[in-house]
């Protein structure tokens, strides 16, 4: 069976830091940027642990602003 690796792209300018994606991630891949904010003044989500991503897209499904895109690659 092929192993699946995922990656998450976050539109940091649209992200409002609601943290729903962080809570939905089963592998704890995402986190909020603690020290950085976007142009609107929000802490945004980013891939804190990119090697853990399995490409399940749970983060993208729960994002109310549609600012997360998930890609999968079979290894």
C-alpha positions in Angstrom: 0.0 0.0 0.0 1.4 3.4 -1.0 2.1 5.9 1.8 0.4 9.3 1.4 2.1 12.5 2.2 0.2 15.8 2.4 0.9 19.4 2.5 -1.3 22.4 3.5 -1.3 25.8 1.9 -2.9 28.6 4.0 -3.8 31.9 2.5 -2.4 33.8 5.5 -4.0 37.1 4.4 -7.5 35.7 4.6 -7.0 33.6 7.8 -8.6 35.1 10.8 -7.0 32.7 13.3 -10.2 31.0 14.5 -8.1 27.9 15.3 -10.7 25.5 14.0 -8.2 23.9 11.6 -5.7 23.4 14.4 -8.3 21.5 16.5 -9.5 19.5 13.5 -6.1 18.2 12.6 -5.7 14.6 13.8 -1.9 14.7 13.5 -1.3 18.1 15.1 0.3 19.4 12.0 -1.1 23.0 12.2 -0.6 25.7 14.7 -1.2 29.5 15.0 1.7 31.8 14.5 2.3 33.2 18.0 4.5 36.2 17.1 3.3 37.1 13.6 0.1 38.6 12.3 -1.3 39.2 8.9 -2.3 42.6 7.5 -5.7 42.4 9.3 -4.0 41.8 12.7 -4.8 38.1 13.1 -2.5 35.3 14.1 -2.7 32.9 11.2 -2.4 29.1 10.8 0.8 27.5 9.5 2.3 24.0 9.2 4.2 23.6 12.5 5.0 19.9 11.9 4.9 19.4 8.1 6.2 15.8 8.2 3.1 14.7 10.1 0.6 15.8 7.5 -1.3 12.8 6.0 -3.4 14.9 3.6 -6.7 14.1 5.2 -8.1 17.6 4.5 -10.0 17.9 7.8 -8.5 21.4 8.2 -9.8 22.5 4.8 -13.3 21.2 5.5 -13.7 23.0 8.7 -12.2 26.3 7.6 -15.1 28.9 7.5 -13.2 31.2 5.2 -12.0 28.7 2.7 -8.4 29.8 3.0 -6.8 26.3 3.3 -5.9 24.1 0.3 -4.6 20.5 0.9 -2.5 18.5 -1.5 -1.7 14.8 -1.4 1.2 13.0 -2.9 1.6 9.2 -3.0 5.1 8.1 -2.1 
